[in-house]
Amino acid sequence: MDALHAARRWADAWARAWRTHDAELVGSVYADGASFRSQPFRELDDPTGYARWAFEEEAEAECRFAEPALSGHDGAAVEYWAVSTARDGTVETIAGVALLRFGADGRVVAERDYWNLAEGPVDPYDGWGPVRA
């Protein structure tokens, strides 16, 4: 398993899924029974179920993922930045990082996310990235 390849695959899947609201695509990059925590104070969740919930009220999203930073032989951290428009027209910006651990098949076995939310559209700051998707 190549952690860089696995992290890029994860980021590419999330970028496509977020833009198209495809929760099944999100689920495809996680191992069965993966440990998934979308925020530090939330309970563990099912990645596909979480994506369904997160996409439910969203009309569209513009998202970017940075080049992964590797951690050991099976882990990576990936920054993301998204501008999300809700069905009611409300716009929010989400900036965060996913801490990922991969199994032998390259699918995520554990993920912890840390992110922040701002009202309205906010562009990434100078030097953010480099952007992959």
C-alpha positions, 0 to 999 in steps of 0.5 A: 500500500502506497500512502501517498497514492491512497491519500490522493485517491481519497482526496479525489473521491471526496472532491468529486463526491462533494461536488456531485453529492455522491455519498456512495462514492465517499463510502467507496474509499473507506474500509468496512467498519472504518473509524470515522469522526467528523469533528472532535466532539461528535460520536463515531459515524459511518462515512457514507451516512455522514456524507448523506447527512452533510450533502442533504441541505447543500445545493452546491459546493466548490471544494479544494484539497491540498497535496497530502502530508505523509505520516509514517507508512500508513497515514496522511494529513490532507487539508481541504477548503470548501465554499458550500451553498445551502438550498436556502442560499446561505453560503459558508466556508469550511476549512479543515484537515483530515487525519487518515490511516489506511489499511493494506488495500489503500482504503481508510480504516481511521479518520479524524477531522478538524475544521472551522466554519466561516459565514460567506465565501472566503478564498484560501489564504496565500500559500494554502495548498498546493491545490490538487482538486 
